[in-house]
Amino acid sequence: MSEPAWNSPVVKWVDERLPIFTLLYHSTSGYPTPKNLNYWWNFGSLAGVMLIFMIVTGIVLAMQYQPNAALAFDSVERIMRDVNYGWLLRYLHMNGGSMFFLAVYIHIFRGLYYGSYKRPRELLWWLGIVILLLMMATAFMGYVLPWGQMSFWAATVITNLFSAVPVVGNHIVHWLWGGFAVDNATLNRFYALHYLLPFVILGVVVLHLWALHTTKSSNPLGIDAKGPQDTIPFHPYYTVKDNFGIGVFLIVYLSFVFFAPNFFGEPDNYIPANPLQTPPHIVPEWYFLPYYAILRSIPDKLLGVLATFLSLLLLFLLPWLDFSRVRSATFRPLYKKVFWLLVVDVGVLGYVGANPPEGSFLVMGRIATAYYFLHWFVLVPLIALFERPKPLPVSISQPVLGGGLAAAAAHPMEKA
Amino acid sequence: MQKRLAAAAAAALALGIASTAHGADVEPQIERQHWSFYGIFGAFDRAAEQRGFEVYKDVCANCHSLNLLAYRDLEEIGLSANEVKAVAAGVEVEDGPNDQGQMFERPGKPSDRFKAPFANDAAARVANNGALPPDLSLIVKAREGGPDYVYSILTGFKEAPAGFKMAEGMNYNTAFPGHQIAMPPPLSDGVVTYTDGTKATVPQMAHDVVTFLAWAANPELETRHRVGVKTIIFLVILTGLLYAIKRKVWADVH
């Protein structure tokens, strides 16, 4: 797409000194996007919208919240009861976290299905993993702020993971706590970091978008755009499609906020933190359950912690573990099968994570954990080596305009 | 939460797994009730809320605090400003210091928080056989099962089955985990005389006081439902329009 010509002399004057209009043009009307993106491609922009939602509601909540162990719980209830529409802000923020993770997880699984992590998008993928890790840290620290029973005990359990580090483990834990127990100092620093990290995420999102706009979007066929006939400008085509997606997503999100605001929460978090009383079951939020299941499936503490971290960090290696040159699972019959098995496996891990680690849950958790690592380190490389992918379409335009592979094969002359 | 439990139970059945964690004999028995505030158009039954407040005031308030509520909040359940003033004036609260440096007692005002029955947790424990009566402001939100759980506790006092070992000073309750609760049965027929003449049976009082406590835990519920219905209608129309625009813009691509 060519350089834009500006008619307005004011725009022209500004753009010659600071090419902000040219930048916007290249990110919207001048950004070529494959014409065949399906609705799974909506979840990137949805995640971006949720990030903005969380920052805006979070800043307003911060104006009323008290990060002090003696005041935190009651200050949240004051927001719920005495601040104008405080309940709305708080429920938007609380459920927004879940919806943000939902959008991001669908976005990641879309990337896994369509091979979006493959050359030349490795850095784009890496930046995405960094965003996920930052989100997890932010969500964990945010969950601590209401200072209910689950807040307190989640903080205790998660910070204690670091005590598994040999020799210096306990020192690290005390350093994280700012004392010898989870207390006011812990709450204070978690609040400071919970406010800081979303802006770090925003920064990494900018890098993520920069990398995206450099390599351009992948697409459901996983083949490169061959020319202008394969692409359409991002604006207006995908802006309008994204807006429709945002509408649908908001209906789901706000239905929870207005009609089932505590659906994702634990009743125990409406009991003020009590260091002397451990709840019968300490459960994290749903988006941490699969990792929690992995952690508890491994009998050795240090190995459990390492496996939990590895379960995420291995995603950095994925572009090389899966060295098949075909991106889209549409043309990879075996990979497609193990992809869906992985989805089921992560679902089982989540289910196990929500239940006490005993009896059949423990067995299920161990099998699912073993399969999880088997998937990445054995099945994915072996499939990349032995799988015979289906033939790829010639270009994006042909299956879109000509009715798919069959049509492209049936009329070979029409290609010219 | 109910739905999630149901889903978990369904998944457990599908996978052929039986819970081995607890014996069936100490499993809490929760009785599902019909609540006026359930559903997207749900609202509190005003009369039940006001009767529930009478139950709280005459029975629960002897041991349980309601720290997150102020007397002024009672206007939301339909008490007039004068009635609220009268309720508040019924308690003596400590205020001060005055310009002599002395703390003093004065009648309560609508802006005061509900007066707690005990000065502190230790005082509450010593008066209750070592058990701490929990604050009730959030009780309906803070227990698995919500209003059904609190209702089942209030109506679940029974004679302990033969052979069930009870600890000293405990009471048998079918809804409480482990079936032994420190709270003695708070309700008995006629313990409250309702001003509206409703017959004060135990299930009636339990239902009323749970409605009151559900409001105490979710005072925003009615506004939330009202705003929610409007918002969702607005969004459905907006999203429909966006879909139409999307179809129009994309017409030349397909």
Chai-1 contact restraints between the chains, C-beta under 6 A:
chainA,res_idxA,chainB,res_idxB,connection_type,confidence,min_distance_angstrom,max_distance_angstrom,comment,restraint_id
A,K35,B,V253,contact,1.0,0.0,6.0,A-B,restraint_1
A,E77,B,L68,contact,1.0,0.0,6.0,A-B,restraint_2
A,R81,B,P219,contact,1.0,0.0,6.0,A-B,restraint_3
A,W87,B,E220,contact,1.0,0.0,6.0,A-B,restraint_4
A,P236,B,V249,contact,1.0,0.0,6.0,A-B,restraint_5
A,V240,B,I245,contact,1.0,0.0,6.0,A-B,restraint_6
A,V240,B,K246,contact,1.0,0.0,6.0,A-B,restraint_7
A,V240,B,V249,contact,1.0,0.0,6.0,A-B,restraint_8
A,K241,B,K246,contact,1.0,0.0,6.0,A-B,restraint_9
A,N243,B,L242,contact,1.0,0.0,6.0,A-B,restraint_10
A,F244,B,L242,contact,1.0,0.0,6.0,A-B,restraint_11
A,F244,B,Y243,contact,1.0,0.0,6.0,A-B,restraint_12
A,F244,B,K246,contact,1.0,0.0,6.0,A-B,restraint_13
A,G247,B,L238,contact,1.0,0.0,6.0,A-B,restraint_14
A,G247,B,T239,contact,1.0,0.0,6.0,A-B,restraint_15
A,G247,B,L242,contact,1.0,0.0,6.0,A-B,restraint_16
A,V248,B,T239,contact,1.0,0.0,6.0,A-B,restraint_17
A,L250,B,L235,contact,1.0,0.0,6.0,A-B,restraint_18
A,I251,B,L235,contact,1.0,0.0,6.0,A-B,restraint_19
A,L254,B,T231,contact,1.0,0.0,6.0,A-B,restraint_20
A,F258,B,R224,contact,1.0,0.0,6.0,A-B,restraint_21
A,F258,B,G228,contact,1.0,0.0,6.0,A-B,restraint_22
A,F259,B,I40,contact,1.0,0.0,6.0,A-B,restraint_23
A,F259,B,G228,contact,1.0,0.0,6.0,A-B,restraint_24
A,P267,B,A142,contact,1.0,0.0,6.0,A-B,restraint_25
A,P267,B,R143,contact,1.0,0.0,6.0,A-B,restraint_26
A,P267,B,E144,contact,1.0,0.0,6.0,A-B,restraint_27
A,Y270,B,L138,contact,1.0,0.0,6.0,A-B,restraint_28
A,Y270,B,K141,contact,1.0,0.0,6.0,A-B,restraint_29
A,Y270,B,A142,contact,1.0,0.0,6.0,A-B,restraint_30
A,I271,B,A142,contact,1.0,0.0,6.0,A-B,restraint_31
A,G359,B,T20,contact,1.0,0.0,6.0,A-B,restraint_32
A,S360,B,I17,contact,1.0,0.0,6.0,A-B,restraint_33
